[in-house]
Every structure is written in C-alpha cells, then in structure tokens.
Amino acid sequence: MTTTSELTQREKRPVDLINAGSLLSDEEKRVRDLVRDFVDREVIPVAADHWDRAQFPFGLLPGLGELGLVGGTLSGEYGCAGWNNVAYGLGIAELARGSGSLATFLHVQSGLAMTTINELGSEEQKLRWLPPMAKCEKIGCFGLTEPEAGSDPGSLSTTAVEKDGGYVLNGEKKWIGNASFSDVAVIWARTDDGKISGFLIETDNPGFQADVLPRKASQRAAWQTHITLEDCHVPESARLPKATGLGATLSILTHSRYGVGWDGLGQAADCYETALAYAGEREQFGRPIASFQLVQQKLVEMVNEISLSQLLSIHVGRLKDAGGLDPATVSMFKMNNVAKARRIAATAREVLGGNGILLDYRVMEHMADIEGVYTYEGTNDVNTLIVGQAITGHRAFSPEPPQRAEERTE
Ligand SMILES: Cc1cc2nc3c(=O)[nH]c(=O)nc-3n(C[C@H](O)[C@H](O)[C@H](O)COP(=O)(O)OP(=O)(O)OC[C@H]3O[C@@H](n4cnc5c(N)ncnc54)[C@H](O)[C@@H]3O)c2cc1C
C-alpha cells in the first residue's frame, strides 16, 4: 500500500522558480545531479529511520566517499575532486536536502578536519590523511569547543605542554562531531607560549577518550561527543606546522561556514518541496489545500526566500572561487540561509498540519536539525556581530577594554 508520505516523495520537484540553474555551468549541474541521484537512491530511504533511532548511517559512507564531495574543492594530488566552490556548495545542499545530520558529518570531515590538514598541515600529514579521508576510509574530527569555551574559542583552556621532544595534552572538548569513530582528531590547545596551536591526534592514543553525547533532540543521526584528553602524549610530528594563533583557527571556520550556508538552502528547499507537494494532494472542505489563499501565501513566502538564497549562494560561491570573499560576507551568508531555513521549516510543518510532526514526512527532522546548524559555525548572534563590526567598525562581542589615562589624547 502506498503511504501518503511516499506519494508526497514522488510528487516532489526540485525548486527553481527563477531558473537559478541557468547561472550554473554544465560541470556544476553534473555535480548537483550526481549528489542528488545518490541522495534519492541511498540517503532518503534510510535517513528518517536512522534519525529516529539516533543511529549514524555508517552504511552510506562508502557511497558518499565515491562521489567526490568529501574534500570536494581540494586538489587531485591528494585524491580529491578539485571542484570549484559553487559545485561543492551545490553538492552540500543536495546532501542536506536528504539528511541534515549527514551534511553535518560532511562539514566536520571535509569542511573542518580535511581543510585544516590541507591549509595548516605538513606535506607528509596531507599525503597521509587526505586521500583516505576523501574516500571516507579514514574519518576525522575537529576539537575546538570546550565545556566553558563556545562562542569565545580564544578562551580555551586545553593545554599542550612540551615534554620529551613532543607534547602532553590535557583538557576537555564538547560537541565534537564524529570523534567516537574518528581515526584522527584535530585538537586545538594552548602551548607553553600561551598561543593556540593545532595538533593531529590519532584516536587510539591511550590519553584520548570520546563519549557520544546522549539524548540529543537535533542532529540525531550525527554523533557529537565529549572528548577527554588526559596526559595525552604526542610526538612533535603531531603538531600542525601552520596552525599557530587564533587567526589560523578562525580561517578554517570561515571555510566551513561557507559550506554550512549551502546546508541551510538544501534543508529549506526540501521543506518547501514537501509542503508544496502535500498541499497539492491534501484535500479539505472538498478542495486541495493548495487552493486556499492562506496556504498559497505561506508557499509563496517560502519560495521567495529560497529563490533569494539560491542567488546569494551562487554569488558567494563565485566570490570564493575568484578569491574575493571576506569573512563578514560568509557570516552574512550563513546567517541568512540558516535563519531563513529555520522559518521555512516551521512554516512547512504548519502546512502539513498534524502530519507535519510525523517523522515520515521529514520536515520535523529538518526543523530539529536546523537548530543545531543555527548554533554551530558561529551562532546567529556571533555572525551578526561579525557583520556588525564589518559595517560599523565597532567590535560588540565584549565591552571595549577601558582606555588607560596615558592613552587618552586630549
Ligand atoms: C550540533 C552541533 C555540532 C557541533 N560540532 C562541533 C564540532 O565538531 N567541533 C567543535 O569544536 N564544536 C562543535 N560545536 C560547538 C559549537 O561551535 C558551539 O556550540 C557554538 O560555538 C556556540 O557555543 P556554545 O554552545 O558554548 O554557546 P555559548 O557561546 O555559551 O552561547 C550561548 C548564547 O549566548 C550567545 N552569545 C555568546 N556570546 C555572545 C556575545 N558576545 N554577544 C551576544 N550573544 C552572545 C550565543 O549566541 C548563544 O545564543 C557543535 C555544536 C552543535 C550544537
């Protein structure tokens, strides 16, 4: 028997009201369609069940690793696809359409861990880790956040003390995606000189422990962990040679934040497509609910925001490809697409009525997953402050340090 949700799935059409697809090259469309096909065939049939059971979909990793999406913009020299940033973003949006949780796995593996190794690692570290990570044969994570250091990563307290020609790390990390099944962890810690530095820690190190955070109501099919580093000895070769100072850390976040912006677009698109298909099928008062003005208004508001997000996403990707993308624009992009997705998911849920809260329809899953995305890669507030500083010149993250008397010019 065909369930209503299967019918809706069949009736769904990819949203592109304003023909944003006409702005894409043939190669970009090929990548989009490649990931879309994988998502339709492999991800969508199993995603809701994994989310419901809070199980990570390990069975999807080999197929995901074949696509070229993991580390998609990195060089072929390291076994990666070398796509441009628009193609990579389109692939992320398609993956997020199928599963916000799997897209979060990708942001950690590709946007954070692989990008750190590529940008801040030695040639030896790159050759060792990037090719198997691109295929998902090896998994990585990125440990920056701590129980007491979230939006303010500069206050992190994990230490890396020099000893016996290497380092000993001690501290705790919270919210770290993938770490319970990672082979390698990028860990940010404070060295003896007081600076923040990055290390690559192999997770079979006896001083490394990662425990999955239980009872999560968002990103249920992705696993975040609490990492404990207890007298974790690593050799000098574990240090990422270019990962020194908070600026290095933030440059990686800017890259990953770019991918997360496309994630918002993908999840919003899926919510809208479900709501439109459902409204066409569902009849009340003897007519499809799509024929009611109030329902149409909701659908139009959704497609209007999605269309604007599509244009913004392609434009931001083109800027990144041209090397002219500044961090504040990335913050605005992530903030816009994810905040819009949050509203679109809630509106789509409303259009589906009671069925909107059933996991079969996937809208509630997106709605919950977007809450995680709204918070990671800079909360909506933090990205607002980054844009605010860019346009006003005033930094509003914390009170300005009081000016000392001898610095006053009058
Ligand atoms: C699903 C998920 C996955 C994650 N994955 C990872 C990962 O793989 N690796 C990793 O290192 N981290 C990860 N994180 C952590 C994430 O980066 C942090 O949650 C985020 O930076 C916010 O930190 P916090 O949760 O400690 O909130 P806090 O920083 O405590 O913020 C609490 C509230 O205060 C607001 N706030 C904070 N400072 C200001 C300010 N100056 N002005 C105004 N408002 C402010 C925030 O916007 C927020 O609303 C993940 C988080 C989630 C939820």
Ligand as a Chemical Component Dictionary entry (heavy atoms), coordinates in Angstrom:
data_LIG
# 
_chem_comp.id                   LIG 
_chem_comp.type                 NON-POLYMER 
_chem_comp.pdbx_formal_charge   0 
_chem_comp.three_letter_code    LIG 
# 
loop_
_chem_comp_atom.comp_id 
_chem_comp_atom.atom_id 
_chem_comp_atom.alt_atom_id 
_chem_comp_atom.type_symbol 
_chem_comp_atom.charge 
_chem_comp_atom.model_Cartn_x 
_chem_comp_atom.model_Cartn_y 
_chem_comp_atom.model_Cartn_z 
_chem_comp_atom.pdbx_ordinal 
LIG C1  C1  C 0 25.180 20.042 16.603 1  
LIG C2  C2  C 0 26.471 20.716 16.977 2  
LIG C3  C3  C 0 27.662 20.281 16.416 3  
LIG C4  C4  C 0 28.875 20.881 16.797 4  
LIG N1  N1  N 0 30.050 20.388 16.273 5  
LIG C5  C5  C 0 31.237 20.897 16.721 6  
LIG C6  C6  C 0 32.477 20.327 16.296 7  
LIG O1  O1  O 0 32.518 19.354 15.516 8  
LIG N2  N2  N 0 33.634 20.877 16.780 9  
LIG C7  C7  C 0 33.639 21.932 17.639 10 
LIG O2  O2  O 0 34.731 22.379 18.032 11 
LIG N3  N3  N 0 32.461 22.495 18.077 12 
LIG C8  C8  C 0 31.265 21.991 17.635 13 
LIG N4  N4  N 0 30.072 22.550 18.080 14 
LIG C9  C9  C 0 30.093 23.632 19.044 15 
LIG C10 C10 C 0 29.594 24.960 18.504 16 
LIG O3  O3  O 0 30.583 25.548 17.703 17 
LIG C11 C11 C 0 29.184 25.818 19.707 18 
LIG O4  O4  O 0 28.001 25.248 20.232 19 
LIG C12 C12 C 0 28.952 27.268 19.338 20 
LIG O5  O5  O 0 30.154 27.899 19.025 21 
LIG C13 C13 C 0 28.271 28.054 20.488 22 
LIG O6  O6  O 0 28.916 27.807 21.693 23 
LIG P1  P1  P 0 28.061 27.390 22.993 24 
LIG O7  O7  O 0 27.162 26.269 22.605 25 
LIG O8  O8  O 0 29.031 27.134 24.087 26 
LIG O9  O9  O 0 27.145 28.601 23.302 27 
LIG P2  P2  P 0 27.582 29.964 24.089 28 
LIG O10 O10 O 0 28.822 30.512 23.469 29 
LIG O11 O11 O 0 27.587 29.710 25.542 30 
LIG O12 O12 O 0 26.389 30.920 23.700 31 
LIG C14 C14 C 0 25.119 30.869 24.393 32 
LIG C15 C15 C 0 24.250 32.005 23.830 33 
LIG O13 O13 O 0 24.901 33.267 24.083 34 
LIG C16 C16 C 0 25.041 33.994 22.874 35 
LIG N5  N5  N 0 26.284 34.776 22.909 36 
LIG C17 C17 C 0 27.540 34.345 23.187 37 
LIG N6  N6  N 0 28.419 35.359 23.118 38 
LIG C18 C18 C 0 27.704 36.462 22.778 39 
LIG C19 C19 C 0 28.040 37.826 22.546 40 
LIG N7  N7  N 0 29.310 38.285 22.634 41 
LIG N8  N8  N 0 27.046 38.690 22.241 42 
LIG C20 C20 C 0 25.767 38.235 22.115 43 
LIG N9  N9  N 0 25.387 36.964 22.313 44 
LIG C21 C21 C 0 26.338 36.083 22.640 45 
LIG C22 C22 C 0 25.086 32.927 21.781 46 
LIG O14 O14 O 0 24.712 33.467 20.512 47 
LIG C23 C23 C 0 24.074 31.930 22.314 48 
LIG O15 O15 O 0 22.785 32.315 21.981 49 
LIG C24 C24 C 0 28.863 21.961 17.712 50 
LIG C25 C25 C 0 27.644 22.407 18.252 51 
LIG C26 C26 C 0 26.463 21.794 17.910 52 
LIG C27 C27 C 0 25.180 22.274 18.545 53 
# 
loop_
_chem_comp_bond.comp_id 
_chem_comp_bond.atom_id_1 
_chem_comp_bond.atom_id_2 
_chem_comp_bond.value_order 
_chem_comp_bond.pdbx_ordinal 
LIG C1  C2  SING 1  
LIG C2  C3  SING 2  
LIG C2  C26 DOUB 3  
LIG C3  C4  DOUB 4  
LIG C4  N1  SING 5  
LIG C4  C24 SING 6  
LIG N1  C5  DOUB 7  
LIG C5  C6  SING 8  
LIG C5  C8  SING 9  
LIG C6  O1  DOUB 10 
LIG C6  N2  SING 11 
LIG N2  C7  SING 12 
LIG C7  O2  DOUB 13 
LIG C7  N3  SING 14 
LIG N3  C8  DOUB 15 
LIG C8  N4  SING 16 
LIG N4  C9  SING 17 
LIG N4  C24 SING 18 
LIG C9  C10 SING 19 
LIG C10 O3  SING 20 
LIG C10 C11 SING 21 
LIG C11 O4  SING 22 
LIG C11 C12 SING 23 
LIG C12 O5  SING 24 
LIG C12 C13 SING 25 
LIG C13 O6  SING 26 
LIG O6  P1  SING 27 
LIG P1  O7  DOUB 28 
LIG P1  O8  SING 29 
LIG P1  O9  SING 30 
LIG O9  P2  SING 31 
LIG P2  O10 DOUB 32 
LIG P2  O11 SING 33 
LIG P2  O12 SING 34 
LIG O12 C14 SING 35 
LIG C14 C15 SING 36 
LIG C15 O13 SING 37 
LIG C15 C23 SING 38 
LIG O13 C16 SING 39 
LIG C16 N5  SING 40 
LIG C16 C22 SING 41 
LIG N5  C17 SING 42 
LIG N5  C21 SING 43 
LIG C17 N6  DOUB 44 
LIG N6  C18 SING 45 
LIG C18 C19 SING 46 
LIG C18 C21 DOUB 47 
LIG C19 N7  SING 48 
LIG C19 N8  DOUB 49 
LIG N8  C20 SING 50 
LIG C20 N9  DOUB 51 
LIG N9  C21 SING 52 
LIG C22 O14 SING 53 
LIG C22 C23 SING 54 
LIG C23 O15 SING 55 
LIG C24 C25 DOUB 56 
LIG C25 C26 SING 57 
LIG C26 C27 SING 58 
# 
